[in-house]
């Protein structure tokens, strides 16, 4: 029986979480990390979906992690609550500026472009595309899920904490899932901190960092109040001084996007 879902966010550490939860003998995860049942494959039917968890060994908690679930519409989340009212939910969030950049870099090969070929305007279009914008609006996503599930069933962790204290993140996730966190005490630090699904690592252009800082500053401030957490570090030093020509490029790219 399904007992938990990892619902996002994209490029926020969900692959890391998947591989580390698989190390826990009390967790049964699907062989395929992302089932995409609730967004892509509902036509397969709930019986098919339930079968994916039917063989979970006794005494384990069964679940799946599909980061796209974070942006599901309210009516679909309502269906999940009706079918699985007691499931636990895990939502990882990452500085939306960094998340948007990582997602855009991931999209480059799909657009058949190299980093050097992609203009600032292309990146800005990607940042403002519906998919990227929705995935970076964590407060809106949590508001939808919390309108159907009690807040205590939704556990939120940050990518920053995964980097700084992966063992601590896993222990807290275990507590949320009701399983023994001591399993991770015997796993070496380097194993727990190994990154997964790492992007190309191209540094962000100063012009685009400046644009993303302006784009996400209000959302970061609002999310910090919503979660009761200090997220000001997501903005500290993120906007480097730009030359006059760089400021002009940002203004022209932003204006071109707004006027479409």
C-alpha positions as CSV (number, residue, x, y, z in Angstrom):
1,X,0.0,0.0,0.0
2,X,1.2,3.5,-0.8
3,X,2.4,5.2,2.3
4,X,4.4,8.2,1.1
5,X,5.1,10.4,-1.9
6,X,8.1,12.6,-2.8
7,X,6.4,15.5,-4.6
8,X,9.3,17.7,-5.6
9,X,10.7,20.0,-6.4
10,X,12.5,19.4,-9.7
11,X,16.3,20.0,-9.5
12,X,16.1,20.1,-5.7
13,X,17.6,16.8,-4.6
14,X,14.9,14.3,-5.2
15,X,17.2,11.8,-7.0
16,X,19.6,12.1,-4.0
17,X,16.6,11.3,-1.7
18,X,15.5,8.4,-3.8
19,X,18.9,6.6,-3.8
20,X,19.4,7.2,-0.1
21,X,16.0,6.1,1.0
22,X,16.6,2.9,-1.1
23,X,19.5,2.2,1.3
24,X,17.0,1.9,4.2
25,X,15.7,-1.6,4.8
26,X,12.4,-0.2,6.1
27,X,11.6,1.6,2.8
28,X,10.3,0.1,-0.4
29,X,10.6,2.4,-3.4
30,X,9.5,1.6,-6.9
31,X,12.3,0.5,-9.2
32,X,11.6,3.4,-11.4
33,X,12.0,6.6,-9.5
34,X,9.3,8.6,-11.2
35,X,6.1,6.8,-12.0
36,X,4.3,10.0,-13.2
37,X,1.0,8.3,-12.5
38,X,-0.9,11.3,-11.3
39,X,0.2,13.6,-14.1
40,X,0.8,11.4,-17.1
41,X,-0.5,7.9,-16.6
42,X,-3.9,8.1,-14.8
43,X,-5.4,6.2,-17.7
44,X,-3.7,3.1,-16.4
45,X,-6.1,3.1,-13.5
46,X,-5.8,3.1,-9.8
47,X,-5.7,-0.7,-9.7
48,X,-2.5,-0.6,-11.7
49,X,-1.1,2.1,-9.4
50,X,-1.9,0.2,-6.2
51,X,-0.2,-2.9,-7.7
52,X,3.1,-1.0,-7.8
53,X,3.2,-1.1,-4.0
54,X,1.4,-4.4,-3.4
55,X,4.6,-6.5,-3.0
56,X,6.2,-4.2,-0.4
57,X,7.6,-6.5,2.3
58,X,5.7,-6.5,5.6
59,X,6.9,-3.8,8.0
60,X,8.2,-1.5,5.3
61,X,6.8,1.9,4.1
62,X,6.2,2.0,0.3
63,X,6.3,5.1,-1.8
64,X,7.5,6.8,-5.0
65,X,9.1,10.1,-5.8
66,X,7.9,12.1,-8.8
67,X,9.0,15.8,-8.5
68,X,6.3,16.9,-11.0
69,X,3.7,16.1,-8.4
70,X,4.5,19.3,-6.6
71,X,2.7,21.3,-9.3
72,X,-0.4,19.1,-9.6
73,X,-3.7,21.0,-9.8
74,X,-5.9,21.1,-6.8
75,X,-8.5,18.6,-8.2
76,X,-5.8,16.0,-8.7
77,X,-4.4,16.5,-5.2
78,X,-7.9,16.1,-3.9
79,X,-8.1,12.7,-5.7
80,X,-4.9,11.7,-4.0
81,X,-6.2,12.7,-0.6
82,X,-9.4,10.8,-1.2
83,X,-7.6,7.6,-2.2
84,X,-4.7,7.8,0.2
85,X,-5.7,10.1,3.1
86,X,-2.9,9.1,5.5
87,X,0.1,9.2,3.2
88,X,3.1,11.2,4.3
89,X,4.6,13.8,1.8
90,X,8.1,15.0,1.4
91,X,8.8,18.2,-0.5
92,X,12.4,19.4,-1.2
93,X,12.9,23.0,-2.0
94,X,16.0,24.8,-3.5
95,X,16.9,28.4,-3.9
96,X,14.6,29.1,-6.9
97,X,17.2,31.2,-8.6
98,X,19.6,28.2,-8.6
99,X,16.7,25.8,-9.4
100,X,15.7,27.9,-12.5
101,X,19.3,28.0,-13.7
102,X,19.8,24.3,-13.3
103,X,16.5,23.5,-15.1
104,X,17.4,25.8,-18.0
105,X,20.8,24.1,-18.4
106,X,19.0,20.7,-18.4
107,X,16.7,22.0,-21.2
108,X,19.6,23.0,-23.5
109,X,20.3,19.6,-25.0
110,X,16.5,19.1,-25.6
111,X,16.6,22.4,-27.5
112,X,19.6,21.1,-29.4
113,X,21.7,24.0,-28.3
114,X,25.0,24.4,-26.6
115,X,25.5,26.8,-23.7
116,X,27.4,29.2,-25.9
117,X,24.6,29.3,-28.5
118,X,21.9,30.1,-26.0
119,X,21.3,33.9,-25.7
120,X,20.2,35.7,-22.5
121,X,16.8,36.1,-24.2
122,X,16.5,32.3,-24.6
123,X,17.3,31.8,-20.9
124,X,14.8,34.5,-19.9
125,X,12.1,32.9,-22.0
126,X,12.8,29.6,-20.2
127,X,12.8,31.2,-16.7
128,X,9.3,32.7,-17.5
129,X,7.9,29.6,-19.2
130,X,4.9,28.2,-17.3
131,X,6.7,25.0,-16.3
132,X,9.7,26.7,-14.8
133,X,7.7,29.4,-13.1
134,X,5.3,27.0,-11.5
135,X,8.1,24.7,-10.3
136,X,9.9,27.6,-8.6
137,X,6.8,28.9,-6.8
138,X,7.0,26.7,-3.8
139,X,4.6,28.6,-1.7
140,X,1.8,28.2,-4.4
141,X,2.6,24.5,-4.6
142,X,2.5,24.0,-0.8
143,X,-0.7,26.1,-0.5
144,X,-2.4,23.6,-2.9
145,X,-1.2,20.5,-1.1
146,X,-1.9,22.0,2.4
147,X,-5.5,22.8,1.3
148,X,-6.1,19.0,1.1
149,X,-3.6,17.5,3.5
150,X,-2.8,18.6,7.1
151,X,0.4,20.5,7.4
152,X,1.9,17.7,9.7
153,X,1.7,15.2,6.8
154,X,3.9,17.4,4.6
155,X,7.6,17.5,5.5
156,X,9.8,20.2,3.8
157,X,13.6,20.2,3.5
158,X,15.9,22.5,1.7
159,X,18.6,21.6,-0.8
160,X,21.0,23.7,1.3
161,X,20.5,21.3,4.3
162,X,21.1,18.3,2.0
163,X,24.5,19.8,1.1
164,X,25.4,20.8,4.6
165,X,24.0,17.9,6.6
166,X,22.7,15.0,4.5
167,X,22.6,12.7,7.5
168,X,20.4,15.1,9.4
169,X,18.0,15.5,6.5
170,X,17.7,11.7,6.2
171,X,17.1,11.4,9.9
172,X,14.3,13.9,9.8
173,X,12.7,12.3,6.8
174,X,12.8,9.0,8.7
175,X,11.1,10.6,11.6
176,X,8.4,11.9,9.3
177,X,7.9,8.4,7.7
178,X,8.0,6.7,11.1
179,X,11.0,4.5,10.5
180,X,14.3,4.1,12.4
181,X,16.8,6.8,11.5
182,X,19.7,4.9,13.1
183,X,20.2,3.0,9.9
184,X,22.0,6.0,8.5
185,X,24.5,6.1,11.4
186,X,26.5,3.3,10.0
187,X,26.7,4.7,6.4
188,X,29.9,6.6,5.6
189,X,29.6,10.4,5.1
190,X,30.8,10.2,1.5
191,X,28.1,7.7,0.6
192,X,25.4,9.9,2.0
193,X,26.7,13.1,0.4
194,X,27.2,11.7,-3.1
195,X,25.3,13.9,-5.5
196,X,23.0,12.4,-8.1
197,X,21.8,13.7,-11.5
198,X,24.3,16.5,-11.4
199,X,23.9,19.1,-14.1
200,X,26.6,20.6,-16.4
201,X,27.6,23.1,-13.7
202,X,28.0,26.0,-16.1
203,X,28.3,29.2,-14.1
204,X,25.4,31.6,-14.2
205,X,26.0,34.7,-16.3
206,X,25.9,37.9,-14.2
207,X,23.1,39.4,-16.4
208,X,20.9,36.4,-15.8
209,X,21.7,36.2,-12.0
210,X,20.6,39.8,-11.8
211,X,17.4,39.1,-13.7
212,X,16.6,36.0,-11.6
213,X,17.3,37.9,-8.4
214,X,14.7,40.5,-9.4
215,X,12.3,37.8,-10.5
216,X,12.4,35.7,-7.4
217,X,13.1,38.2,-4.6
218,X,9.4,38.8,-3.7
219,X,8.7,35.0,-3.8
220,X,11.7,34.2,-1.6
221,X,10.6,36.9,0.9
222,X,7.1,35.6,1.0
223,X,8.1,31.9,1.2
224,X,10.3,32.7,4.2
225,X,7.3,34.2,6.0
226,X,5.1,31.3,5.0
227,X,7.5,28.6,6.3
228,X,8.7,30.7,9.2
229,X,12.3,30.3,8.0
230,X,15.1,32.7,7.2
231,X,15.7,32.3,3.5
232,X,17.6,35.6,3.1
233,X,20.7,33.6,2.2
234,X,19.2,32.7,-1.1
235,X,19.5,36.4,-2.1
236,X,22.7,37.4,-0.3
237,X,25.3,38.5,-2.9
238,X,23.2,37.0,-5.8
239,X,23.0,40.2,-7.7
240,X,26.5,41.2,-8.8
241,X,27.1,44.8,-10.0
242,X,26.5,45.0,-13.8
243,X,28.1,47.3,-16.3
244,X,25.9,49.7,-18.2
245,X,25.9,47.5,-21.3
246,X,25.0,44.4,-19.2
247,X,22.1,46.3,-17.6
248,X,20.9,47.4,-21.0
249,X,21.0,43.7,-22.2
250,X,18.9,42.6,-19.2
251,X,16.4,45.4,-19.7
252,X,16.0,44.7,-23.4
253,X,15.6,41.0,-22.9
254,X,13.1,41.5,-20.2
255,X,11.2,44.1,-22.2
256,X,11.1,41.8,-25.2
257,X,9.6,39.0,-23.1
258,X,7.0,41.3,-21.5
259,X,5.9,42.7,-24.8
260,X,5.1,39.3,-26.4
